[in-house]
Amino acid sequence: MIQLYVLTIFCCGLAGYVLFSGKDSEFDKAPVLMNSPTFYLVLGILSTITGVLKLLSPLPSSQDAIRGVLIFGDLLPAAAGIVAGLVLIFGLYRQDTHAKEGELDRIGTNLLAFRKPIGLGLMAVSLVHFIFGELIFL
C-alpha cells in the first residue's frame, strides 16, 4: 500500500524532528502544536503501529529478483518507526510517572539517553526512504 509508504515517511520524519529538536529529558522547547503530551502519545502510537504494519506488509518492487533489497528496504523504515514510537511513549511514561525503578524504567532511560542521535537517524531514514523509494525501498 502506497498509503503506508507515505505514512511511514511522515511519522519517521516528524518523530525525528520532535526528538532532535527537544531538550534531552523534557518536551518543553517544542513549538506550540507539538508541546502537548497528547501529541507525543498519538505520534508514538501511530509510529509504532505504522512500523509494525510495514513489517507485516512489504510492498512489491519492480526488482522482484532481488529479494534482499526488498527485505532491507522494508525492514529499516519499519524498525525506525517502532523505535520512534517507543522513544516517544517511554519519554511520556518517564515524565508522567513517579515510580523510578523497574525494568521498564531502565529501558526508557536507556532509550532517552540517545534521544538526539535517534531523532537524527529517523530524519535520515525518512529522507532516504522518500528520495530512493523506487530504487531500494519499495
C-alpha angles and dihedrals in degrees: 000000000000090000090065090050091054093043091052091053092047096047095045093046095047094043090048091051092048093048095044097045098045129084119269099261106009138058095218105111099055122112118275095265092050096045096086123096088220090061091053092047094049092045091048093050092044092049092049094047091046091051093050092047090048088055092050098046115038114188118242114248135211084238097063091151091069105062094171091065090052093051094044092045095053097035098058098053091041092053090045091054093049092048091047091053093047093050093049094046094045089048090057092043092052093047096046103041127074096203106097102181139076139063095292092055092051091052091048092048092050092049094047092050089068096041099127097045089047090051092050091048091050092053090049093050090048093050095046091045089053098045100041098031098126095040104052112348104057 
